[in-house]
Amino acid sequence: MNALLFPGQGSQVVGMGSEFYQKYEIVKKIFKEADDTLNYPISKLILEGPADKLQLTMNTQPAILTVSYSIFKVLKDEFGLDLKSFKYFAGHSLGEYSALVCANSLTFKDSLYLLHERGKSMQEAVPVGEGSMIAVLGMKTSEIQSLLNLNKEKNSICEIANDNADGQVIISGEKKSVESFKILLKEKKIKSIQLNVSAPFHCSLMKPAAIAMEKKINSTKFMNPSHKIINNVTAKSEDNLEIIKKLLIDQIFSTVKWRESIIEMSENGVKNFIEIGPGKVLIGMVKRTIKDVNCFSINTIADIKNLIDEFKK
């Protein structure tokens, strides 16, 4: 049993997808559709940069979708990958949109629009410099939650944003609250790393962004997905389209339950996890969480050929 995984923010790099763009007409068409839909040359940002513009959340999110979808289409249409053996599609944060597009639940065009708006709304929800995110290493989620409860100040926001993998949890919230939590971690000799992000994602501070996106998501047409989509909020699959929409809205201010999503897929028979899109972040998380599974990362044409060879064995 197989699962396709789609990366989120942080995997972007200038030049991602360029090999596919140069070789395949279908990818050129996808990049052009992205430019036409967004009314600006996002393809140029993806292929040439500059990096600081690509890093802007409203650009990063549709850019990663564009590259992930392009690689998926090459894998499916040019190499004829049989998707019947795939039980689940799952994406990390914005990657959930990539999963929905590749499962024919959402059109590429609609998803580009939603992600551009989502990126803008998330960026505008909190003034620059007022939020912060850190990665906490080597601890269980339950242990971190106990520390957060211990350190909680009245009306302050410092929450688990991403439960990524065993020993890797992301904290998000108000700058002063996160700084206070960092001091507590240091006192307990627990390692944390400051993240270079433009806003405190996936915490209560993002509720204004969720409100801004609610009408846009609800007024977009969704179709029944061809594969089960594991969502970030519950780490389960949902069939009801209204619930899928609601979970995309809630996802903006909720914990990304990625570790639980991987465990859910593994417990339901998935033995091969294939990450499609820029970077190898998700596969690293799978390896830290589940043993005795096969992991593949598709970034190049050579990666696709290796995957097809493996599947022939």
Secondary structure, 3 states (H helix, E strand, C coil): CEEEEECCCCCCCCCCCHHHHHHCHHHHHHHHHHHHHHCCCHHHHHHHCCHHHHCCHHHHHHHHHHHHHHHHHHHHHHCCCCHHHEEEEEECCCHHHHHHHHCCCCCHHHHHHHHHHHHHHHHHHCCCCCEEEEEEECCCHHHHHHHHHHHCCCCCCEEEEEEEECCEEEEEEEHHHHHHHHHHHHHCCCCEEECCCCCCCCCHHHHHHHHHHHHHHHCCCCCCCCCEEECCCCCCECCCHHHHHHHHHHHCCCCECHHHHHHHHHHCCCCEEEEECCCCHHHHHHHHHCCCCEEEEECCHHHHHHHHHHHHC
